[in-house]
Amino acid sequence: SFGTAMAVGILCVYVVLVLLFHDFLQPVTILGALPLSVGGALVALLLTGGSFGMPAVIGILMLMGIVTKNSILLVEYAIMARRERGMSRWEALLDACHKRARPIVMTTVAMGAGMFPIAIGLGTDPSFRAPMAIVVIGGLITSTFLSLLVIPVVFTYVDDVRAWVLRRLHRQSATPR
């Protein structure tokens, strides 16, 4: 049932992003960062010998929210740069990665620093909270670096698909019947 809850949560995030961007394809770019974070989270849990239980799953949920926010920062800036400044796709992506890397890295450092004492077992009930913190730290590290590399690539592919679909629709509407 937890898998169903996560799927419904991702679907709800997709719907909100569709409403935010007025586009059905660009939210796919943002949600493309979610698998990048899970790999790092599981590797961190494996390296530390932590158990994958309910606290780790709660950590993955927290992680997905932060990773989605980081991707929104990147993609939204690229879209705005193209619309408002007339930049090419390549220029907009480079500008977005350059200008949004600092807030993304700051979020990662702040969240990692906040979770570090919990990950090393300080505080009350470290056996319950430590896996959650380990999952968040590991997922944030991998998703931060991979998001700055992979999300622009996914953005280009999704943008190419979007342009292809628009050309097809334009061709169909232009043909006489």
NORVENFEN-V351044 format. One record per helix or strand of 3 or more residues. SS is the DSSP state (alpha for helix, beta for strand). FROM is the first residue (numbers start at 0). TO is the last residue. If there is no record, write none. Layout:
ss;from;to
SS;FROM;TO
SS;FROM;TO
This chain:
ss;from;to
alpha;1;20
alpha;25;30
alpha;33;47
alpha;53;84
alpha;88;118
alpha;125;173
